[in-house]
Amino acid sequence: MEADPVAVAQTWRTTHGDMSDEEWGLIADLVAPYWTPGSMGRPVIVDRRRIVDAIFYLAATGCQWRALPESHPNWNTVHRYHLKWSRDGTWERIAERPATAVRQQEGREGEPSAGIVDARSVRASSIVSKQTKGFDAGRRINGPKTFGIVDTLGLLVAVVVVAASVSDKLRWDHRGRPGPRPLATLRQTLV
């Protein structure tokens, strides 16, 4: 590994604090490294926990990738892991695990049975892609529309960004995206 985690923790903490051992224990098995013993390629030299802490720092502070403090791993390494985990669904699994635990702690099933959908349109800047830019005639806004889906406990199920011209009366597929069939895990969706 690159550096002693205790020394790193003593020299710097994020605004919300790095993950506790208990928090890390919840998600450690979900953040797989690129390399596994016996496979081709360079061995992992940066601890995955430090990578996750760096990504949480970026999310908490909003800093640019290249402006990541030196107390974290190299920004390019952190960015590469973030992209990989975003594409393979790791972040969704990380968000699902504590939400499932909270639902079960409240005496409910692990999967939500009902969801509430809300939409909002926001004005777009010049750098917003054409895929998520459209005109919402009802609100007279040119830009993206964000749909948020929460369960009855208020826990986030999905966030979807589409063009503002997309109707608020969409059906949702099983991954929380606009599609032909409703969310498979939800028996009821309230708009």
N, C-alpha and C positions, 0 to 999 in steps of 0.2 A: 504494500500500500504506500501511498505517496507521503503522508505525514501522520504524525501521532494525533489522533482525534481529540485527545484530552488537551494537548497544547493548543490546537486550533480553537477549541471551545473556550479556553481561558483567555485567548487574545481577542476574540470577536464573537458577538452574538447578533442575530438578526433582530429587526424591530419587534417581531412576534416571538423571538426565541427559536432556537433550533429545535428539532423534534426531540422529545424525550425518548428514553429507551422503550417505554410502554407504547408510544405512538409508532416508533420504528418497528417494533415487534408486530404491530398490526399489518404493516404493508411490506415488510422486508422480502417476503417470498414473491411479491408481485412485480418487483422491479428487477428483472433479469438482466445480467450483464451481456454484452455482445459476445464475449468469449467464454467457452467452457473448457475445463481441462481435457486434454486429448484432442482438441480440435485445432484446425489451422488458424493462423493469425496471431496477432500480438496478445500477450496476456494482459488482463486488466490490472492497471496500476493505481487507479483512483477508486476510492471506496464509494459504493453506490449511495450510501447515506449522505455523503458530502455532496454528491450530485443532486440529490433530492432537496437537500437544504439550500443549495444554490438556486434551484428552480423556484423554491418557495420564497427565497429572498427577492428574486426578480418579480414574482407575482405581488409580493407585499409592497415593494418600493416603486415598481414601474420603471426601473432603470434599464438602460439599453444593454444588450448582450455584451458588447465590447467594453462596457463600463463596469462589468462585474468586478468587485474588489479582489485584490490579490489573495485575500484570505480564503477564497473559494478556488476550486479547480479552474483550469483554463476555460474561458468562455466558449471556445469552439467545441470542447469536449462536452460541456454542459448542454450546449445547443444541439449537438448531435444526438445525445441521449433523449433530450426533450422531443425532438422530431420523431425518433424511433418509437418512443412510448406513446406519442400522440397518434401515430399511424396504426400501431398494432392494438390499440384499445386499452393500454395499461392504465392511463389516467382515468378512464371510465371505471375500470375495476377497482382502482384506488378509492374513488369517490363512492362506489357502491358498498364497499365493505363496512365502513362505519355507519352508513345510512341503514343498512340491513340490521346491524347490531342495535341501533337506536330503536328501530321499529319493533324488534323482538323484545327489547327491554320495556317497551310500552305495552307489551302483551299482544302485539299484532303479528301478522305473517311477515316474513322477510321481504317479500316482493309487494310493492304497492298495489292496491286493488282499485283505487280511484285517483284521478289526477285533475289538477286545475291548470288550464292554459290561459296565459295572458300574453298580449302582443303589444309592442310599442314600436313606432317608427321614429327614427332620428335623422337629422339633417346630415348629409354626407359631406366629407371633405373631398378635395380633389384627388386624393390618393385611394379612395375606395374603389374596389374592382367592380367591373360591370356586372359580374355574377350576383353581387349583393346590392346593386343599386337599381332603384326603380322609383316610380312616382305613385304615392299613396294619395289618390284623389279625395278620399274622405277627410284626411288630415292635412292635405295640401303640402306634403313633405316629399322631397326628392332625396332618396337615400336608402339605407337598409332597414329591414324590419326584424326585430328580435322577438322570438317566441320563447317564453319560459314555461316549463311544465314542473309543477311541484305536486307532491302527494298531499294527503289530508293532514299530515303532521307539519307540512311546510318544508319538507326536505326536498332538495332539488333532484328532479328526475332527468331533465334534459334542457339544454339551451340550443336553439336553432336560429341561425342568421340567414335570412333570405332577402330577396329584393322587396322593396316596400310595395311594389305592385301586386304581390301575391296576396290572395284573399285571406282574411282572418278565419274563415270557415274551412280550414284544411283538415284532412284526415292524417293521422300520424302512423308511421310504421313502428315496428318493434324496437328500433334503436332511437326513437324520439325524433325522427326526421319526417318531413312531409312525404307522404306516400299513399299507395292505394289501400292499405289496410291499417286499422287503428292499432295503437300500442297493444302488443300481445299480452303484456303482464297487467294492464289496466282493464278492469271490467267496466269502468265508467269514467268518462272524461267530461269535465265540466268546463264550459267556455265562458 
